[in-house]
């Protein structure tokens, strides 16, 4: 199965509280499987299609669309500088051990 055929489909309606998530994505399947164990009242595996796809139910309120922040050039530079400083501090801390 090629990457184009490995789809994820999220289906829900206005009446029910749960959404169905069908996926071939390995990372998402692992995350959903872990949620089914840690939060069995909210997440359930309902079927496997036999060729790698799995379907789970999750609370509809967990389904979100989030866009990334739009940063100015200055904001991006500031965040990069902070990350460099943090990495430098982590390296110094490891060397001090």
C-alpha positions, 0 to 999 in steps of 0.5 A, a space after each residue: 500500500 503506497 502513502 497516497 492510499 494510507 488515509 485517515 478519515 474522521 466522521 461525526 454528526 451533530 447528534 452524537 457525542 463521539 466521532 469515528 476515526 479510521 486510519 492507516 497512520 502508524 503513529 495515530 494508531 499507536 496513540 489511539 491504542 494507548 488512549 483506548 487503554 488509559 481512557 477506555 470510557 472515552 476511546 474504543 477500538 471498534 474494528 480493523 479492516 484486515 489490511 492495516 486500517 483501524 477504526 476508533 471512537 473518540 469524544 467529538 470534542 477532541 476533534 480540532 482544527 488548529 492553524 499554526 501561529 503566524 510569526 513575524 520575522 522578528 518573532 521567529 528570530 527571537 524564538 530561534 535565539 531562545 532555543 539556541 540559549 536553551 540548548 546551550 544551557 542543556 549542554 552546559 548542564 550535561 557537562 557539569 554532571 
